[in-house]
Amino acid sequence: MIPVKRLEIVIDAPHAESITRLLGRHGLSGWTQMRGASGAGERGRRLADEITGVSSNHVIVTTCPPERLDELLEELRALLVRHGGMCLVSDALWLKH
């Protein structure tokens, strides 16, 4: 198994593509996006069942080699400051097949 950092990023639906582009610029081409997440945070409650989906959240999950994490987080933090959202970083083991 390979030690990696697991990132779980929650972002407003309109800004999800900004996150995936950022990941690509940092060489992270694999990610999973879950659309229509609901919850509550510093910007209030977000519902996933509205008609347009504009104010719903998306959750993006990816992994990052530990040596690339700091540079990625610096740029990601700036994006989250502008648009809101959150990022959780945890240690993980990737079962590569």
Jmol script that loads the backbone (N, CA, C; Angstrom):
load data "model"
ATOM      1  N   MET A   1       0.844  -1.184   0.000  1.00  0.00           N
ATOM      2  CA  MET A   1       0.000   0.000   0.000  1.00  0.00           C
ATOM      3  C   MET A   1       0.885   1.242   0.000  1.00  0.00           C
ATOM      4  N   ILE A   2       0.352   2.308  -0.568  1.00  0.00           N
ATOM      5  CA  ILE A   2       1.119   3.539  -0.738  1.00  0.00           C
ATOM      6  C   ILE A   2       0.548   4.623   0.175  1.00  0.00           C
ATOM      7  N   PRO A   3       1.373   5.250   1.036  1.00  0.00           N
ATOM      8  CA  PRO A   3       0.883   6.347   1.873  1.00  0.00           C
ATOM      9  C   PRO A   3       0.557   7.572   1.019  1.00  0.00           C
ATOM     10  N   VAL A   4      -0.628   8.121   1.215  1.00  0.00           N
ATOM     11  CA  VAL A   4      -1.079   9.320   0.502  1.00  0.00           C
ATOM     12  C   VAL A   4      -1.818  10.222   1.469  1.00  0.00           C
ATOM     13  N   LYS A   5      -2.099  11.429   1.027  1.00  0.00           N
ATOM     14  CA  LYS A   5      -2.990  12.339   1.741  1.00  0.00           C
ATOM     15  C   LYS A   5      -4.339  12.288   1.030  1.00  0.00           C
ATOM     16  N   ARG A   6      -5.388  12.122   1.774  1.00  0.00           N
ATOM     17  CA  ARG A   6      -6.755  12.106   1.227  1.00  0.00           C
ATOM     18  C   ARG A   6      -7.344  13.496   1.431  1.00  0.00           C
ATOM     19  N   LEU A   7      -7.879  14.064   0.357  1.00  0.00           N
ATOM     20  CA  LEU A   7      -8.519  15.373   0.431  1.00  0.00           C
ATOM     21  C   LEU A   7     -10.001  15.206   0.147  1.00  0.00           C
ATOM     22  N   GLU A   8     -10.815  15.769   1.011  1.00  0.00           N
ATOM     23  CA  GLU A   8     -12.255  15.836   0.804  1.00  0.00           C
ATOM     24  C   GLU A   8     -12.615  17.318   0.768  1.00  0.00           C
ATOM     25  N   ILE A   9     -13.039  17.775  -0.383  1.00  0.00           N
ATOM     26  CA  ILE A   9     -13.285  19.197  -0.600  1.00  0.00           C
ATOM     27  C   ILE A   9     -14.777  19.401  -0.833  1.00  0.00           C
ATOM     28  N   VAL A  10     -15.377  20.301  -0.068  1.00  0.00           N
ATOM     29  CA  VAL A  10     -16.784  20.662  -0.251  1.00  0.00           C
ATOM     30  C   VAL A  10     -16.812  22.072  -0.810  1.00  0.00           C
ATOM     31  N   ILE A  11     -17.529  22.252  -1.913  1.00  0.00           N
ATOM     32  CA  ILE A  11     -17.553  23.551  -2.603  1.00  0.00           C
ATOM     33  C   ILE A  11     -18.920  23.761  -3.224  1.00  0.00           C
ATOM     34  N   ASP A  12     -19.337  25.028  -3.359  1.00  0.00           N
ATOM     35  CA  ASP A  12     -20.581  25.334  -4.068  1.00  0.00           C
ATOM     36  C   ASP A  12     -20.511  24.786  -5.480  1.00  0.00           C
ATOM     37  N   ALA A  13     -21.629  24.293  -5.971  1.00  0.00           N
ATOM     38  CA  ALA A  13     -21.690  23.674  -7.303  1.00  0.00           C
ATOM     39  C   ALA A  13     -21.043  24.526  -8.396  1.00  0.00           C
ATOM     40  N   PRO A  14     -21.296  25.842  -8.461  1.00  0.00           N
ATOM     41  CA  PRO A  14     -20.707  26.625  -9.560  1.00  0.00           C
ATOM     42  C   PRO A  14     -19.176  26.681  -9.546  1.00  0.00           C
ATOM     43  N   HIS A  15     -18.547  26.367  -8.411  1.00  0.00           N
ATOM     44  CA  HIS A  15     -17.091  26.472  -8.312  1.00  0.00           C
ATOM     45  C   HIS A  15     -16.388  25.117  -8.328  1.00  0.00           C
ATOM     46  N   ALA A  16     -17.130  24.039  -8.493  1.00  0.00           N
ATOM     47  CA  ALA A  16     -16.532  22.701  -8.486  1.00  0.00           C
ATOM     48  C   ALA A  16     -15.515  22.529  -9.613  1.00  0.00           C
ATOM     49  N   GLU A  17     -15.800  23.077 -10.765  1.00  0.00           N
ATOM     50  CA  GLU A  17     -14.861  22.945 -11.885  1.00  0.00           C
ATOM     51  C   GLU A  17     -13.550  23.673 -11.600  1.00  0.00           C
ATOM     52  N   SER A  18     -13.600  24.757 -10.851  1.00  0.00           N
ATOM     53  CA  SER A  18     -12.361  25.451 -10.462  1.00  0.00           C
ATOM     54  C   SER A  18     -11.476  24.526  -9.630  1.00  0.00           C
ATOM     55  N   ILE A  19     -12.102  23.719  -8.786  1.00  0.00           N
ATOM     56  CA  ILE A  19     -11.347  22.783  -7.954  1.00  0.00           C
ATOM     57  C   ILE A  19     -10.710  21.703  -8.817  1.00  0.00           C
ATOM     58  N   THR A  20     -11.471  21.128  -9.735  1.00  0.00           N
ATOM     59  CA  THR A  20     -10.921  20.050 -10.561  1.00  0.00           C
ATOM     60  C   THR A  20      -9.810  20.568 -11.484  1.00  0.00           C
ATOM     61  N   ARG A  21      -9.935  21.804 -11.970  1.00  0.00           N
ATOM     62  CA  ARG A  21      -8.849  22.396 -12.766  1.00  0.00           C
ATOM     63  C   ARG A  21      -7.595  22.589 -11.915  1.00  0.00           C
ATOM     64  N   LEU A  22      -7.787  23.053 -10.686  1.00  0.00           N
ATOM     65  CA  LEU A  22      -6.669  23.234  -9.761  1.00  0.00           C
ATOM     66  C   LEU A  22      -5.963  21.904  -9.507  1.00  0.00           C
ATOM     67  N   LEU A  23      -6.726  20.855  -9.276  1.00  0.00           N
ATOM     68  CA  LEU A  23      -6.132  19.539  -9.060  1.00  0.00           C
ATOM     69  C   LEU A  23      -5.306  19.120 -10.274  1.00  0.00           C
ATOM     70  N   GLY A  24      -5.848  19.347 -11.456  1.00  0.00           N
ATOM     71  CA  GLY A  24      -5.129  19.003 -12.687  1.00  0.00           C
ATOM     72  C   GLY A  24      -3.825  19.760 -12.838  1.00  0.00           C
ATOM     73  N   ARG A  25      -3.828  21.041 -12.478  1.00  0.00           N
ATOM     74  CA  ARG A  25      -2.601  21.844 -12.567  1.00  0.00           C
ATOM     75  C   ARG A  25      -1.508  21.305 -11.641  1.00  0.00           C
ATOM     76  N   HIS A  26      -1.928  20.618 -10.586  1.00  0.00           N
ATOM     77  CA  HIS A  26      -0.973  20.054  -9.634  1.00  0.00           C
ATOM     78  C   HIS A  26      -0.702  18.573  -9.901  1.00  0.00           C
ATOM     79  N   GLY A  27      -1.094  18.115 -11.090  1.00  0.00           N
ATOM     80  CA  GLY A  27      -0.789  16.756 -11.493  1.00  0.00           C
ATOM     81  C   GLY A  27      -1.692  15.684 -10.907  1.00  0.00           C
ATOM     82  N   LEU A  28      -2.817  16.088 -10.342  1.00  0.00           N
ATOM     83  CA  LEU A  28      -3.760  15.126  -9.755  1.00  0.00           C
ATOM     84  C   LEU A  28      -4.903  14.922 -10.746  1.00  0.00           C
ATOM     85  N   SER A  29      -4.798  13.894 -11.536  1.00  0.00           N
ATOM     86  CA  SER A  29      -5.781  13.678 -12.597  1.00  0.00           C
ATOM     87  C   SER A  29      -6.936  12.787 -12.160  1.00  0.00           C
ATOM     88  N   GLY A  30      -6.827  12.142 -11.007  1.00  0.00           N
ATOM     89  CA  GLY A  30      -7.895  11.270 -10.532  1.00  0.00           C
ATOM     90  C   GLY A  30      -8.646  11.895  -9.375  1.00  0.00           C
ATOM     91  N   TRP A  31      -9.939  11.926  -9.472  1.00  0.00           N
ATOM     92  CA  TRP A  31     -10.781  12.455  -8.398  1.00  0.00           C
ATOM     93  C   TRP A  31     -12.196  11.916  -8.576  1.00  0.00           C
ATOM     94  N   THR A  32     -12.983  11.984  -7.523  1.00  0.00           N
ATOM     95  CA  THR A  32     -14.388  11.594  -7.554  1.00  0.00           C
ATOM     96  C   THR A  32     -15.206  12.794  -7.110  1.00  0.00           C
ATOM     97  N   GLN A  33     -16.247  13.104  -7.861  1.00  0.00           N
ATOM     98  CA  GLN A  33     -17.113  14.240  -7.533  1.00  0.00           C
ATOM     99  C   GLN A  33     -18.516  13.730  -7.238  1.00  0.00           C
ATOM    100  N   MET A  34     -19.018  14.095  -6.068  1.00  0.00           N
ATOM    101  CA  MET A  34     -20.378  13.740  -5.672  1.00  0.00           C
ATOM    102  C   MET A  34     -21.214  15.009  -5.685  1.00  0.00           C
ATOM    103  N   ARG A  35     -22.184  15.025  -6.545  1.00  0.00           N
ATOM    104  CA  ARG A  35     -23.007  16.223  -6.729  1.00  0.00           C
ATOM    105  C   ARG A  35     -24.178  16.246  -5.768  1.00  0.00           C
ATOM    106  N   GLY A  36     -24.620  17.446  -5.462  1.00  0.00           N
ATOM    107  CA  GLY A  36     -25.852  17.616  -4.696  1.00  0.00           C
ATOM    108  C   GLY A  36     -25.754  17.262  -3.232  1.00  0.00           C
ATOM    109  N   ALA A  37     -24.627  17.570  -2.606  1.00  0.00           N
ATOM    110  CA  ALA A  37     -24.499  17.313  -1.170  1.00  0.00           C
ATOM    111  C   ALA A  37     -25.220  18.405  -0.388  1.00  0.00           C
ATOM    112  N   SER A  38     -25.884  18.030   0.654  1.00  0.00           N
ATOM    113  CA  SER A  38     -26.551  19.021   1.499  1.00  0.00           C
ATOM    114  C   SER A  38     -25.857  19.059   2.850  1.00  0.00           C
ATOM    115  N   GLY A  39     -26.056  20.148   3.571  1.00  0.00           N
ATOM    116  CA  GLY A  39     -25.442  20.284   4.881  1.00  0.00           C
ATOM    117  C   GLY A  39     -25.556  21.709   5.381  1.00  0.00           C
ATOM    118  N   ALA A  40     -24.812  22.011   6.416  1.00  0.00           N
ATOM    119  CA  ALA A  40     -24.829  23.352   6.999  1.00  0.00           C
ATOM    120  C   ALA A  40     -23.404  23.728   7.371  1.00  0.00           C
ATOM    121  N   GLY A  41     -23.099  25.009   7.242  1.00  0.00           N
ATOM    122  CA  GLY A  41     -21.764  25.498   7.563  1.00  0.00           C
ATOM    123  C   GLY A  41     -21.811  26.987   7.822  1.00  0.00           C
ATOM    124  N   GLU A  42     -20.649  27.626   7.685  1.00  0.00           N
ATOM    125  CA  GLU A  42     -20.552  29.054   7.996  1.00  0.00           C
ATOM    126  C   GLU A  42     -21.391  29.921   7.061  1.00  0.00           C
ATOM    127  N   ARG A  43     -21.755  29.421   5.909  1.00  0.00           N
ATOM    128  CA  ARG A  43     -22.596  30.178   4.975  1.00  0.00           C
ATOM    129  C   ARG A  43     -24.060  29.757   5.034  1.00  0.00           C
ATOM    130  N   GLY A  44     -24.405  29.014   6.070  1.00  0.00           N
ATOM    131  CA  GLY A  44     -25.794  28.614   6.262  1.00  0.00           C
ATOM    132  C   GLY A  44     -26.077  27.216   5.742  1.00  0.00           C
ATOM    133  N   ARG A  45     -27.344  26.892   5.696  1.00  0.00           N
ATOM    134  CA  ARG A  45     -27.789  25.566   5.277  1.00  0.00           C
ATOM    135  C   ARG A  45     -27.834  25.477   3.755  1.00  0.00           C
ATOM    136  N   ARG A  46     -27.409  24.351   3.214  1.00  0.00           N
ATOM    137  CA  ARG A  46     -27.446  24.086   1.774  1.00  0.00           C
ATOM    138  C   ARG A  46     -28.312  22.863   1.536  1.00  0.00           C
ATOM    139  N   LEU A  47     -29.290  23.021   0.661  1.00  0.00           N
ATOM    140  CA  LEU A  47     -30.185  21.917   0.331  1.00  0.00           C
ATOM    141  C   LEU A  47     -29.820  21.363  -1.037  1.00  0.00           C
ATOM    142  N   ALA A  48     -29.937  20.067  -1.192  1.00  0.00           N
ATOM    143  CA  ALA A  48     -29.555  19.435  -2.449  1.00  0.00           C
ATOM    144  C   ALA A  48     -30.735  19.208  -3.370  1.00  0.00           C
ATOM    145  N   ASP A  49     -31.938  19.520  -2.923  1.00  0.00           N
ATOM    146  CA  ASP A  49     -33.126  19.167  -3.700  1.00  0.00           C
ATOM    147  C   ASP A  49     -33.806  20.354  -4.384  1.00  0.00           C
ATOM    148  N   GLU A  50     -33.076  21.423  -4.577  1.00  0.00           N
ATOM    149  CA  GLU A  50     -33.675  22.570  -5.246  1.00  0.00           C
ATOM    150  C   GLU A  50     -33.708  22.352  -6.759  1.00  0.00           C
ATOM    151  N   ILE A  51     -34.463  23.150  -7.464  1.00  0.00           N
ATOM    152  CA  ILE A  51     -34.662  22.950  -8.903  1.00  0.00           C
ATOM    153  C   ILE A  51     -33.388  23.169  -9.708  1.00  0.00           C
ATOM    154  N   THR A  52     -32.671  24.262  -9.476  1.00  0.00           N
ATOM    155  CA  THR A  52     -31.504  24.583 -10.306  1.00  0.00           C
ATOM    156  C   THR A  52     -30.221  23.914  -9.833  1.00  0.00           C
ATOM    157  N   GLY A  53     -30.103  23.613  -8.546  1.00  0.00           N
ATOM    158  CA  GLY A  53     -28.882  23.020  -8.008  1.00  0.00           C
ATOM    159  C   GLY A  53     -27.747  24.003  -7.817  1.00  0.00           C
ATOM    160  N   VAL A  54     -27.977  25.285  -8.085  1.00  0.00           N
ATOM    161  CA  VAL A  54     -26.915  26.285  -8.031  1.00  0.00           C
ATOM    162  C   VAL A  54     -26.360  26.462  -6.622  1.00  0.00           C
ATOM    163  N   SER A  55     -27.207  26.384  -5.612  1.00  0.00           N
ATOM    164  CA  SER A  55     -26.680  26.600  -4.259  1.00  0.00           C
ATOM    165  C   SER A  55     -26.454  25.294  -3.510  1.00  0.00           C
ATOM    166  N   SER A  56     -26.424  24.184  -4.224  1.00  0.00           N
ATOM    167  CA  SER A  56     -26.073  22.933  -3.564  1.00  0.00           C
ATOM    168  C   SER A  56     -24.549  22.801  -3.535  1.00  0.00           C
ATOM    169  N   ASN A  57     -24.087  21.855  -2.783  1.00  0.00           N
ATOM    170  CA  ASN A  57     -22.644  21.607  -2.671  1.00  0.00           C
ATOM    171  C   ASN A  57     -22.241  20.386  -3.468  1.00  0.00           C
ATOM    172  N   HIS A  58     -20.991  20.361  -3.858  1.00  0.00           N
ATOM    173  CA  HIS A  58     -20.389  19.171  -4.432  1.00  0.00           C
ATOM    174  C   HIS A  58     -19.255  18.755  -3.495  1.00  0.00           C
ATOM    175  N   VAL A  59     -19.019  17.462  -3.408  1.00  0.00           N
ATOM    176  CA  VAL A  59     -17.905  16.942  -2.630  1.00  0.00           C
ATOM    177  C   VAL A  59     -16.936  16.303  -3.615  1.00  0.00           C
ATOM    178  N   ILE A  60     -15.691  16.714  -3.558  1.00  0.00           N
ATOM    179  CA  ILE A  60     -14.645  16.173  -4.428  1.00  0.00           C
ATOM    180  C   ILE A  60     -13.636  15.456  -3.536  1.00  0.00           C
ATOM    181  N   VAL A  61     -13.385  14.202  -3.850  1.00  0.00           N
ATOM    182  CA  VAL A  61     -12.440  13.382  -3.084  1.00  0.00           C
ATOM    183  C   VAL A  61     -11.282  13.018  -3.999  1.00  0.00           C
ATOM    184  N   THR A  62     -10.075  13.183  -3.493  1.00  0.00           N
ATOM    185  CA  THR A  62      -8.884  12.823  -4.256  1.00  0.00           C
ATOM    186  C   THR A  62      -7.768  12.440  -3.302  1.00  0.00           C
ATOM    187  N   THR A  63      -6.666  12.000  -3.859  1.00  0.00           N
ATOM    188  CA  THR A  63      -5.471  11.731  -3.071  1.00  0.00           C
ATOM    189  C   THR A  63      -4.316  12.551  -3.631  1.00  0.00           C
ATOM    190  N   CYS A  64      -3.343  12.772  -2.775  1.00  0.00           N
ATOM    191  CA  CYS A  64      -2.194  13.587  -3.156  1.00  0.00           C
ATOM    192  C   CYS A  64      -0.941  12.990  -2.516  1.00  0.00           C
ATOM    193  N   PRO A  65       0.156  12.908  -3.263  1.00  0.00           N
ATOM    194  CA  PRO A  65       1.408  12.498  -2.636  1.00  0.00           C
ATOM    195  C   PRO A  65       1.786  13.511  -1.546  1.00  0.00           C
ATOM    196  N   PRO A  66       2.241  13.047  -0.393  1.00  0.00           N
ATOM    197  CA  PRO A  66       2.550  13.975   0.706  1.00  0.00           C
ATOM    198  C   PRO A  66       3.500  15.103   0.319  1.00  0.00           C
ATOM    199  N   GLU A  67       4.451  14.828  -0.577  1.00  0.00           N
ATOM    200  CA  GLU A  67       5.432  15.860  -0.942  1.00  0.00           C
ATOM    201  C   GLU A  67       4.837  16.975  -1.800  1.00  0.00           C
ATOM    202  N   ARG A  68       3.645  16.788  -2.365  1.00  0.00           N
ATOM    203  CA  ARG A  68       2.997  17.827  -3.182  1.00  0.00           C
ATOM    204  C   ARG A  68       1.914  18.589  -2.425  1.00  0.00           C
ATOM    205  N   LEU A  69       1.626  18.168  -1.201  1.00  0.00           N
ATOM    206  CA  LEU A  69       0.462  18.689  -0.477  1.00  0.00           C
ATOM    207  C   LEU A  69       0.543  20.182  -0.175  1.00  0.00           C
ATOM    208  N   ASP A  70       1.651  20.657   0.373  1.00  0.00           N
ATOM    209  CA  ASP A  70       1.737  22.056   0.810  1.00  0.00           C
ATOM    210  C   ASP A  70       1.478  23.038  -0.325  1.00  0.00           C
ATOM    211  N   GLU A  71       2.080  22.791  -1.473  1.00  0.00           N
ATOM    212  CA  GLU A  71       1.893  23.679  -2.623  1.00  0.00           C
ATOM    213  C   GLU A  71       0.432  23.690  -3.079  1.00  0.00           C
ATOM    214  N   LEU A  72      -0.188  22.514  -3.116  1.00  0.00           N
ATOM    215  CA  LEU A  72      -1.597  22.416  -3.495  1.00  0.00           C
ATOM    216  C   LEU A  72      -2.484  23.150  -2.498  1.00  0.00           C
ATOM    217  N   LEU A  73      -2.249  22.949  -1.209  1.00  0.00           N
ATOM    218  CA  LEU A  73      -3.107  23.563  -0.194  1.00  0.00           C
ATOM    219  C   LEU A  73      -3.009  25.077  -0.189  1.00  0.00           C
ATOM    220  N   GLU A  74      -1.846  25.601  -0.498  1.00  0.00           N
ATOM    221  CA  GLU A  74      -1.682  27.059  -0.557  1.00  0.00           C
ATOM    222  C   GLU A  74      -2.618  27.660  -1.608  1.00  0.00           C
ATOM    223  N   GLU A  75      -2.652  27.053  -2.773  1.00  0.00           N
ATOM    224  CA  GLU A  75      -3.524  27.548  -3.841  1.00  0.00           C
ATOM    225  C   GLU A  75      -4.998  27.236  -3.550  1.00  0.00           C
ATOM    226  N   LEU A  76      -5.258  26.084  -2.975  1.00  0.00           N
ATOM    227  CA  LEU A  76      -6.633  25.711  -2.636  1.00  0.00           C
ATOM    228  C   LEU A  76      -7.206  26.632  -1.570  1.00  0.00           C
ATOM    229  N   ARG A  77      -6.395  26.989  -0.584  1.00  0.00           N
ATOM    230  CA  ARG A  77      -6.860  27.895   0.470  1.00  0.00           C
ATOM    231  C   ARG A  77      -7.322  29.222  -0.117  1.00  0.00           C
ATOM    232  N   ALA A  78      -6.581  29.756  -1.065  1.00  0.00           N
ATOM    233  CA  ALA A  78      -6.969  31.028  -1.692  1.00  0.00           C
ATOM    234  C   ALA A  78      -8.317  30.898  -2.387  1.00  0.00           C
ATOM    235  N   LEU A  79      -8.550  29.778  -3.049  1.00  0.00           N
ATOM    236  CA  LEU A  79      -9.827  29.558  -3.730  1.00  0.00           C
ATOM    237  C   LEU A  79     -10.978  29.449  -2.713  1.00  0.00           C
ATOM    238  N   LEU A  80     -10.740  28.746  -1.603  1.00  0.00           N
ATOM    239  CA  LEU A  80     -11.783  28.595  -0.585  1.00  0.00           C
ATOM    240  C   LEU A  80     -12.082  29.919   0.118  1.00  0.00           C
ATOM    241  N   VAL A  81     -11.078  30.768   0.288  1.00  0.00           N
ATOM    242  CA  VAL A  81     -11.310  32.093   0.877  1.00  0.00           C
ATOM    243  C   VAL A  81     -12.245  32.904  -0.013  1.00  0.00           C
ATOM    244  N   ARG A  82     -12.045  32.816  -1.338  1.00  0.00           N
ATOM    245  CA  ARG A  82     -12.886  33.574  -2.282  1.00  0.00           C
ATOM    246  C   ARG A  82     -14.301  33.015  -2.382  1.00  0.00           C
ATOM    247  N   HIS A  83     -14.437  31.684  -2.406  1.00  0.00           N
ATOM    248  CA  HIS A  83     -15.722  31.081  -2.741  1.00  0.00           C
ATOM    249  C   HIS A  83     -16.402  30.346  -1.603  1.00  0.00           C
ATOM    250  N   GLY A  84     -15.730  30.176  -0.481  1.00  0.00           N
ATOM    251  CA  GLY A  84     -16.295  29.383   0.610  1.00  0.00           C
ATOM    252  C   GLY A  84     -16.020  27.908   0.374  1.00  0.00           C
ATOM    253  N   GLY A  85     -16.462  27.108   1.301  1.00  0.00           N
ATOM    254  CA  GLY A  85     -16.246  25.677   1.211  1.00  0.00           C
ATOM    255  C   GLY A  85     -15.289  25.227   2.287  1.00  0.00           C
ATOM    256  N   MET A  86     -14.896  23.965   2.209  1.00  0.00           N
ATOM    257  CA  MET A  86     -13.978  23.420   3.205  1.00  0.00           C
ATOM    258  C   MET A  86     -13.157  22.294   2.596  1.00  0.00           C
ATOM    259  N   CYS A  87     -12.067  21.973   3.249  1.00  0.00           N
ATOM    260  CA  CYS A  87     -11.218  20.872   2.815  1.00  0.00           C
ATOM    261  C   CYS A  87     -10.735  20.125   4.049  1.00  0.00           C
ATOM    262  N   LEU A  88     -10.913  18.826   4.034  1.00  0.00           N
ATOM    263  CA  LEU A  88     -10.382  17.963   5.080  1.00  0.00           C
ATOM    264  C   LEU A  88      -9.206  17.185   4.491  1.00  0.00           C
ATOM    265  N   VAL A  89      -8.123  17.109   5.236  1.00  0.00           N
ATOM    266  CA  VAL A  89      -6.943  16.375   4.802  1.00  0.00           C
ATOM    267  C   VAL A  89      -6.656  15.304   5.846  1.00  0.00           C
ATOM    268  N   SER A  90      -6.479  14.090   5.395  1.00  0.00           N
ATOM    269  CA  SER A  90      -6.183  12.999   6.319  1.00  0.00           C
ATOM    270  C   SER A  90      -5.154  12.054   5.703  1.00  0.00           C
ATOM    271  N   ASP A  91      -4.519  11.284   6.551  1.00  0.00           N
ATOM    272  CA  ASP A  91      -3.593  10.259   6.085  1.00  0.00           C
ATOM    273  C   ASP A  91      -4.397   9.066   5.597  1.00  0.00           C
ATOM    274  N   ALA A  92      -3.934   8.469   4.527  1.00  0.00           N
ATOM    275  CA  ALA A  92      -4.611   7.296   3.973  1.00  0.00           C
ATOM    276  C   ALA A  92      -3.578   6.363   3.364  1.00  0.00           C
ATOM    277  N   LEU A  93      -4.009   5.144   3.118  1.00  0.00           N
ATOM    278  CA  LEU A  93      -3.189   4.157   2.418  1.00  0.00           C
ATOM    279  C   LEU A  93      -3.931   3.756   1.168  1.00  0.00           C
ATOM    280  N   TRP A  94      -3.257   3.896   0.034  1.00  0.00           N
ATOM    281  CA  TRP A  94      -3.851   3.577  -1.262  1.00  0.00           C
ATOM    282  C   TRP A  94      -3.515   2.138  -1.614  1.00  0.00           C
ATOM    283  N   LEU A  95      -4.542   1.329  -1.785  1.00  0.00           N
ATOM    284  CA  LEU A  95      -4.372  -0.052  -2.187  1.00  0.00           C
ATOM    285  C   LEU A  95      -4.323  -0.071  -3.702  1.00  0.00           C
ATOM    286  N   LYS A  96      -3.136   0.041  -4.238  1.00  0.00           N
ATOM    287  CA  LYS A  96      -2.963   0.109  -5.684  1.00  0.00           C
ATOM    288  C   LYS A  96      -3.060  -1.297  -6.257  1.00  0.00           C
ATOM    289  N   HIS A  97      -3.776  -1.393  -7.372  1.00  0.00           N
ATOM    290  CA  HIS A  97      -3.950  -2.709  -8.012  1.00  0.00           C
ATOM    291  C   HIS A  97      -3.322  -2.752  -9.374  1.00  0.00           C
TER     292      HIS A  97
END
end "model"
wireframe off; spacefill off
backbone 0.3
color backbone group
